[in-house]
Amino acid sequence: MKLKAFMTGAALALAAAVCFMPARAEAAPEIMPDGTVFDGEYYAANNPDVVAAMGTDTAALFAHYQVCGKTEGRLATAASGDGFDAAYYAAKYPQVASVMGTDENMLFFHYAVCGKTEGRFPNQAAENGKTAATVAADNSTNVNSYEYKLSMAKKAADYVNAKRAEEGKTALQWSDALAEAAMARAAELVESNSENRPNGSSFKSLLREKGISYDEADQCYIVGLENPDEAVRNWSKGNKKDVLLGRYKKMAVGYDPNASGCWVLIVIK
């Protein structure tokens, strides 16, 4: 908690230097220990069902967001659905970048604390006149957009945990860091339908490239299926079932629409 308070206080001090309006510590988003920008008061106000079960403690609410809230599409802050583009924001507002740096979480923290209220744009489309809802709608229907691919991947993840529940297994926690690796791995399957990467190395080399630490890791994949439930049914058979139902802690699914649909489940502990 001390680390979180220090990180948030330091970030607020920086944000205040480049905010037209004063940034206030109360009722403001916080930077959590893993770098995620999270607004406990916003999350509580917009998720009364979670409050009924978890209470209003920020740490408990954030734990819910990490385990299942994000996968369910719940927003961490009022600004989380705006399609924030860190590279665009830094280039558009160099004064902000000169103070906050180019770290995506720090730039988003500035936007969430005061940039949104000040009318700063979160991305180029917003500057061009599109609302965040329009941008999100465009991305959700563009099969080659990262947003669409991620939404399909998370649907498969829901099926994974549903299958685990049927078998009396505990749910796996979704990992955003692992998702980056899984999405990259799915794209590789378009090029090479193989348990190894196109360069011949193990999929674990991709985890190392992404800086993901683990004690054990495994994958199962399928190429040529369009729907997430079909992919999970495939993983429920033969040796793949050991990966699907294994004693792992975290997971992510990667999806690519090319080659009639490429899916990969990566699990670690």
C-alpha positions in Angstrom: 0.0 0.0 0.0 2.9 2.4 0.8 4.4 1.7 -2.7 1.0 2.4 -4.3 0.5 5.6 -2.4 4.1 6.7 -3.3 3.6 5.9 -7.0 0.2 7.7 -7.1 1.5 10.7 -5.2 4.5 11.1 -7.4 2.4 10.8 -10.5 -0.1 13.3 -9.2 2.7 15.8 -8.6 3.9 15.4 -12.1 0.4 15.6 -13.6 -0.3 18.7 -11.6 2.6 20.4 -13.4 0.9 20.0 -16.8 -2.8 20.2 -15.9 -4.8 23.3 -16.7 -7.0 22.4 -13.7 -5.5 21.3 -10.4 -5.2 17.5 -10.0 -6.6 16.3 -6.7 -5.6 13.3 -4.8 -9.1 12.5 -3.5 -11.4 10.6 -5.8 -8.6 10.4 -8.4 -7.4 7.3 -10.2 -4.5 5.5 -8.6 -1.5 3.7 -10.0 -1.5 0.2 -8.6 1.7 -1.7 -7.9 1.6 -3.5 -11.3 1.3 -0.1 -13.1 -2.5 -0.3 -13.9 -4.4 2.9 -13.5 -7.4 2.2 -11.4 -10.2 4.3 -9.8 -11.7 2.5 -6.9 -14.6 5.0 -6.4 -15.6 4.8 -10.0 -15.4 1.0 -10.1 -17.6 0.8 -6.9 -20.1 3.3 -8.2 -20.5 1.5 -11.5 -20.5 -2.1 -10.2 -22.8 -2.4 -7.3 -22.9 -6.2 -7.6 -19.2 -6.3 -7.0 -19.5 -3.9 -4.0 -22.2 -6.2 -2.5 -19.8 -9.1 -2.6 -16.4 -7.4 -2.1 -17.1 -4.2 -0.2 -15.5 -0.8 -1.1 -11.9 -1.4 -0.3 -9.8 -0.4 -3.3 -7.4 -3.3 -3.0 -10.3 -5.8 -3.0 -12.0 -4.0 -5.9 -8.8 -4.0 -7.9 -8.3 -7.7 -7.2 -11.8 -8.4 -8.6 -10.9 -6.3 -11.7 -7.7 -8.2 -12.2 -9.3 -11.7 -11.8 -12.5 -11.2 -13.8 -13.7 -7.6 -14.1 -11.4 -6.8 -17.0 -12.4 -10.0 -18.9 -16.0 -9.1 -18.3 -15.5 -5.7 -19.9 -15.8 -3.7 -16.7 -13.9 -0.4 -16.9 -11.1 0.5 -14.4 -11.6 4.3 -14.8 -14.1 6.6 -16.4 -11.5 7.2 -19.1 -10.8 3.5 -19.8 -13.3 3.2 -22.7 -11.9 6.1 -24.7 -9.4 4.2 -26.8 -6.4 5.9 -25.3 -3.3 5.9 -27.7 -0.2 6.7 -25.7 2.0 7.4 -28.8 -0.6 9.8 -30.2 -1.0 11.5 -26.8 2.7 12.0 -26.3 3.1 13.5 -29.8 0.0 15.6 -29.5 0.9 17.0 -26.1 4.7 17.2 -25.9 4.6 19.3 -22.8 2.8 16.5 -21.0 5.3 13.9 -22.4 8.2 16.1 -21.2 7.0 15.8 -17.7 5.2 12.4 -17.5 7.6 10.6 -19.9 6.5 8.2 -22.6 5.4 5.3 -20.3 1.8 4.3 -21.4 0.5 4.0 -17.9 1.9 7.4 -16.8 0.4 9.1 -19.9 -2.9 7.5 -19.4 -2.8 8.5 -15.7 -2.5 12.1 -16.8 -5.4 11.7 -19.2 -7.6 10.1 -16.6 -6.8 12.6 -13.9 -7.1 15.8 -15.9 -6.6 15.4 -19.6 -10.1 14.1 -20.3 -11.7 16.9 -18.3 -9.6 19.4 -20.0 -10.8 18.2 -23.4 -7.5 16.7 -24.6 -8.0 14.0 -27.2 -7.2 10.4 -26.4 -6.5 9.4 -30.0 -6.3 10.7 -33.6 -9.9 9.5 -34.4 -11.3 11.6 -31.5 -9.4 14.6 -32.8 -10.9 14.0 -36.2 -14.3 14.2 -34.7 -15.2 10.6 -33.9 -16.5 9.9 -30.4 -14.9 7.2 -28.3 -18.0 5.1 -28.7 -17.7 5.4 -32.5 -14.1 4.4 -32.4 -14.9 1.4 -30.2 -17.7 0.4 -32.5 -15.4 0.6 -35.5 -12.8 -1.5 -33.8 -15.3 -4.1 -32.6 -16.4 -4.9 -36.1 -13.0 -4.7 -37.8 -11.8 -8.3 -37.7 -8.2 -7.2 -38.2 -8.2 -4.7 -35.3 -6.5 -5.7 -32.1 -9.6 -4.9 -30.2 -11.7 -7.4 -32.2 -9.1 -10.1 -31.9 -8.8 -9.5 -28.1 -12.6 -9.6 -27.7 -12.6 -13.0 -29.5 -9.7 -14.3 -27.4 -11.5 -13.3 -24.2 -14.6 -15.1 -25.3 -12.5 -18.2 -25.6 -11.0 -17.6 -22.2 -14.5 -17.5 -20.7 -15.2 -20.9 -22.3 -11.9 -22.2 -20.9 -12.9 -21.3 -17.3 -16.5 -22.6 -17.9 -15.0 -26.0 -19.0 -12.7 -26.0 -16.0 -15.7 -25.3 -13.7 -17.5 -28.3 -15.2 -14.5 -30.4 -14.3 -14.2 -29.0 -10.8 -11.1 -27.0 -11.5 -10.4 -23.5 -10.3 -10.6 -20.6 -12.8 -7.4 -19.4 -14.4 -6.5 -15.7 -14.1 -6.3 -13.7 -17.3 -2.9 -12.1 -17.8 -2.6 -9.0 -20.0 1.2 -9.6 -20.4 0.6 -13.2 -21.4 -2.1 -12.0 -23.8 0.5 -10.0 -25.8 2.5 -13.2 -26.2 -0.6 -15.3 -27.1 -1.7 -12.8 -29.7 1.8 -12.8 -31.3 1.8 -16.6 -31.2 -1.6 -16.8 -32.9 -0.2 -14.6 -35.7 2.7 -17.0 -36.0 0.3 -19.9 -36.5 -1.0 -18.2 -39.7 2.5 -18.6 -41.1 3.3 -22.0 -39.6 0.8 -24.4 -38.2 3.2 -26.0 -35.8 3.9 -26.4 -32.1 7.1 -24.5 -32.7 7.5 -20.9 -33.9 8.3 -20.2 -37.5 12.0 -19.9 -36.6 11.9 -23.4 -35.1 12.2 -22.3 -31.5 9.8 -23.3 -28.7 6.8 -21.0 -27.9 8.6 -20.5 -24.5 11.2 -18.3 -26.3 8.3 -15.9 -27.0 7.5 -15.7 -23.3 11.1 -14.9 -22.6 11.1 -12.2 -25.2 8.1 -10.6 -23.5 9.8 -10.7 -20.1 7.3 -13.2 -18.7 8.5 -15.3 -15.8 7.1 -18.7 -15.0 7.9 -22.1 -13.3 5.9 -24.1 -15.8 4.3 -23.2 -19.1 2.4 -25.0 -21.8 0.3 -24.3 -24.9 -2.4 -25.8 -27.1 -3.6 -24.5 -30.4 -5.9 -25.1 -33.3 -6.0 -23.7 -36.8 -9.0 -23.5 -39.1 -11.9 -22.9 -36.6 -13.9 -19.7 -36.7 -15.6 -19.7 -33.3 -14.1 -19.6 -29.8 -16.4 -22.4 -28.4 -15.2 -24.7 -31.2 -11.6 -24.0 -30.3 -12.1 -24.8 -26.6 -14.0 -28.0 -27.5 -11.0 -29.0 -29.6 -8.7 -28.4 -26.6 -11.0 -30.6 -24.4 -9.8 -33.7 -26.3 -6.8 -35.9 -26.1 -3.5 -34.5 -24.7 -4.7 -31.0 -25.1 -7.1 -31.6 -22.2 -4.1 -31.8 -19.9 -3.2 -28.3 -20.8 -6.8 -27.0 -20.5 -7.4 -28.6 -17.1 -3.9 -28.5 -15.7 -2.9 -27.1 -12.4 -1.8 -23.7 -13.8 -2.5 -20.2 -12.4 -2.7 -17.8 -15.3 -3.7 -17.9 -18.9 -4.3 -16.0 -22.1 -5.8 -16.8 -25.4 -4.5 -15.5 -28.7 -6.6 -15.3 -31.8 -6.0 -14.4 -35.5 -8.8 -14.4 -38.0 -6.5 -15.4 -40.9 -6.1 -19.0 -42.1 -9.8 -19.5 -41.2 -9.1 -18.8 -37.6 -6.0 -19.4 -35.4 -6.3 -20.0 -31.7 -3.8 -20.6 -29.0 -4.1 -21.1 -25.2 -1.0 -20.4 -23.2 -1.0 -21.3 -19.5 1.7 -20.7 -16.8 2.3 -21.1 -13.1 
